[in-house]
Amino acid sequence: QVQLEESGGGLVQAGGSLRLSCGSSSRFYSSHVMGWFRQAPGKEREFVALIRWGTGGSITYGDSVKGRFTISRDKASNTGYLQMSGLKPEDTAVYFCARGTQYATSARDYNYWGQGTQVTVSS
């Protein structure tokens, strides 16, 4: 069973930064992608960013985070990261990492999920 675990969430003021990490109990292979999603209370789960694990590491960002968030991965430690800068109150949500095999922005295409980490941005 693949287990993913996010860390790094917390409370930050608007304009601040946080870096989220996602560790996995199972190795990521080149065929895998890691996605980051977020869900605010009463809202649908929203795509944030994804990265292909293989060489080249194709990346896609959601429109609401482009230019502010950066996704990356460390193959050696099997860990993914989401560097968030210029945070806004509307970024407040629970952030999830997920593993899939399709290069896709839909949550339905991801098979394994972490429990999530809360990010709260105060104004």
N, C-alpha and C positions, 0 to 999 in steps of 0.2 A: 504494500500500500504506500503510495506516494504521499508524503506529508510536507506541506509548505508552511513556513512560519514567517510572518512579517514582524518587523520591529522598527523603532525609530519615530513612531508617531508622538504627538504631544500637543501642547498649547503654545501657540506662537502669535506674535502681533502681526498685523497686516504689514506687508512689505518684507517680512522675515523669510527665513529659509529652514528647511528640514530635509534630511536625507532618510528615506525609507530603505530598508534592506529586506530581502526575501531569501531565506535559506531553504534548502530542500533536503529531505532524507534520502532522496534518490537522485542519481546523476542525471543532469540534463545532457542530451545528445544533440548533434547537429540538426537533427530532424525536428527538434522541439522549438517552441516559441514560449517566451514568458510575456504575459500580459499584466498590466496594472489596470484595475478598475476602481471605481469609487461609488459609494452610495450614501446619499444624504437622506435624512429622515423624510419619509413620505414620497421619495423620488425613486425612479428606476435606476438600476445599476448602470453606470456610465463608463464608457471606454476612456482610458487616460493615455496609455502608451503601450507599445509592444516592441519586442526585439527578437529577431531570429537568433538562436543560440550559435549557429554555425559560423564559419569564417565569413567575414563581410558584415555580419550582424545587421541586416536590414532593420530599419526603425520606422515606425509610424506613430504620430501623436494625434490625440484628439484636438479638435479646433480650439477648445477652451483653454488648453495648456501650452499650445505651441509658443515657443520663444521663452517660456518660463520654466518648464520642466525638462529634465534630461534623464533618459533611461540608459542604463549600461549594464554590463554583466562581467563577472570575473569567472572565467571558466575554471581556473585552478581551484577556487574555493566553492564553485558551484553556487554562487550567490548573485542575485540580481539587485539592482539599485534603482531608486527613483529619487533624483535630486530635484527638489522643489524650491524655486526661488520666486521672489515677487509675489508671495502668497496673498490671497485675497480672502475676505470672509466667505465668499461663495465657494471657496475650495474646501470648506469644512465638510467632512464626510468620513466614513469608514473606508479605508483604502485596502484593497485586496490584491494579492498577486495570484497568478494562476498559470498553469501549464497546459499547453495544447500542442497539436501537431499541424494545425492549419494556421496560415498567416492571415489572421482574421480579427476584426474588431468587435465581433459579436460575442457576448459572454457564453452563448450556447455552444460555441466551438471549443471551449476549454473544459478539460476533463477533471483537473485537480485544482483545488482552491485552498488558500490559507484561511485562517479565522478572521483576519482583518486587524487593522490597527487604526485607532481613532486619531484624526488630525483636526484640530480646532484652531481656527484663525480668528482672533479678536480684532475688532475695528478700533 
